[in-house]
Amino acid sequence: MTELKSILIKMLAEVPSVGDKYYFDDYLKSNVPPAVENTYSPLNGATDVSEFATPTITSNFQFRNLDDSSITDVSSYVELRKNDASGELVAITAALSADNSSITINPSDILAINTTYWYGIKDDVIEYKETNTAVTGLSATFTTVATAISMVTYNDFDGNSLTTVSESMGDPAEHMKQLQILKMEQIWFLNGKKETLGVAGKEYIFN
């Protein structure tokens, strides 16, 4: 039995007075879940979307495996394609939020400009926890910006890799003096947002 935390009572027929007693009986919690609501970012049909977009599908329900177990790797359940649902697959990784209600798709490379992309969850591979029904029909399309952002490449100081910085941010020193790199190969600066990808533990200083 679920503990009743609080209740709101509206008195429509009379105004209660101090000392009045009222008795209530047979309170039942509804076992009917609300209607499922899903949102997309970018929105379906969006245009002028950044090349750095990370498409996200969010629900008011929780996602889980069809056998009722928790999802440990959601990457194989979602897709990013060029043009439409039958288009060329785009390499991605994906992440499920801690509350199991939001899936974010991370393209492995910067998206192509002036290109339409389709993204979505594959039909009948996961389910909604609240209704125990398979997820179907969750997809959207968007089109990227027509002009590529200007990028410039800097030496990564170790002689083996490169750092890419957007010229649209101006002198990197104006925005960041010191940066601790996490892993992989690049740093991207875009509209004040950075994605840190570089050599683990290496420190970069922009003067």
N, C-alpha and C positions, 0 to 999 in steps of 0.2 A: 504493500500500500504506500502511495506517495504522500509524504507529509505536506499538509496544507500550510504554506508560508504566510499568506495574507489573502484577504477577500475584501472587495469593494461592494457595499450595499447601497442601493439607491432607493430612498423612500419617496414614492410617487403620490401616495394617497394622504399622508399626514406627516406633520412635523413631530419627531419624537421629543419627549421631554426627559430631563434628568430623572433617573430611577425607573423608566419604562423598561420592561423586559420583553424580549423577542426570542422565539425558539425556532431553530432551523433543523432540518433533517434531510437525510439522503442526498448528500453532495457527492457527485461522481465526476471524476476527471474524464474528459473526452478522449477516446482512443482513435479518433479520426484526425490524421495529420492534415496540415494546411496544404493547399495546392503547391506543387513544385514551381519554383521561380528560378530561372537561370539568366545570368547576365554575361555579356561578352566584352572584352577589352583587347583590341579595338572593337568598336561597335560593328555589327554586321553592315556592310556597305560603306564603311568609313573610307575616306580618301586622305591624301597627304599625310599618311602615317609614316613615322620615323623609320629609317633603316635599322634602328636599334630596338625596334618593338619586340616585346616578349608577350605574345598572345596569351590571354588568361580567360578561363571559363570558371565562373563562380556560381554556386547554387545555395539555396536556403536549406538544402538537405545535405547529408554526408554521403560521400562515395566510399564503396567498399567492394571487395571481390564478390563474385557470384556465389561462392561457397560461404559467404558471411565473414570471411577472414579479413584482416586489415591489409590494405595495399602497401607493399613495401617498395615497389618500383613502378611508377605510373607511366614511364616513358614509352613502353610498348603498347599502351592503351590509347595514345593520342597520335595525331599526325599533323604535319604542316606540308602543304603542297602548293605548287605554283598553279595559278589559274582557277582550278576547281577541284572537286573531290576525286577526279580521275587524272589529275595532273601529276607532274614530276614530283616525287618525294623530296623534301628538304631535310637534311640531317639536323637532328635536334636532341636535346635532353629535356626532361620535364620533371617538375616537382609538385608534390601534393602538400598543401598547407597543413599545419599542425592540427587544425580542426576538421580536416578531411573534406572540406567543402569548396576548395579552390585549387585548380590545376593551372600551373604556369608553364608555358612552352618556351624553351630557350634555344633559339636557332644557333647552330654551331658556327655560322659565319654571318657577317652583316648582310641584311636583306638587299636584294637588287632594287634599284630605283625604278619607278614607273612600272611596277609589276603588281599584278593581282595575286593574292595568296588566299588559300583556303585553309582553315584549321578547325579541328574538331576532335571529339571523342569517338572512337570506333563503336559501332552499334553492338550491343549485346555482349560486351566484355567485362563491364562492371555494373553495379546496381546502386540504387538509392537505399540507404540503410533504413530510413523511416517507413518506406512502403514495400521494401523487398522486391522491387520491380527493376528490370534491366534498363539501363540508360540507352536511349536511342535518340537520333535526330538532333544531337547537340553539335552544331557547326556554324561557322560564320566566314565571311570573306572580307578582305580589305585591300586597298591599293596604296602602295608606298609613294613617297614624294617623287616629283619629276626630276629634281636636281640633287646630285650627290653632295654630301657634305665634304668640304675640303679637308684633306688629311695630310699630315707631314710626318715622315719617319725619322726618329732619332736613334743614335747608337745606344744600345742597352747596357753599355759599360762593361759587359763581360765578354764581348767579342763574339758571342754566339747567337744572340737574339736581338730583336728590334723592339722599340717602343713606338707606338703610333699615337699621335696627339692631334686633335682637331684644331685647325687654324682659326676656326670660328670663335674659339675661346680667347684668342689673342695670346700674349706671352703666358706660358704655363705658370711662370713664377708669380703672376698676379693672383692665382687661384690656389696654388698649392706649393709650399716650399719643400715639403718632405713627404714621402709616401712609402709605406711598407707594402711590398708586393706579396701577393698570396701564392699564385701559381700560374703556370702556362706562359703566354707569350706577349700579350698586348695590354696597353692601357688606353682606354677611350675616354675622351672628355667631350661631353655633348650637353649644351644648355645647362651647365652646372652639375650634371650628373656624371659620375665616373664608374667605369667597370674596371676593377683591378685584376689583371691577368698577367702574371709575370713569373720570375724566378723566385721560388719559395725562400723567404727570409732575407731577400736582397733589399737594400735600402737605396732609393733613388732621390737625389736632391736636385731641384731645378733652381738655378741661379739667374 
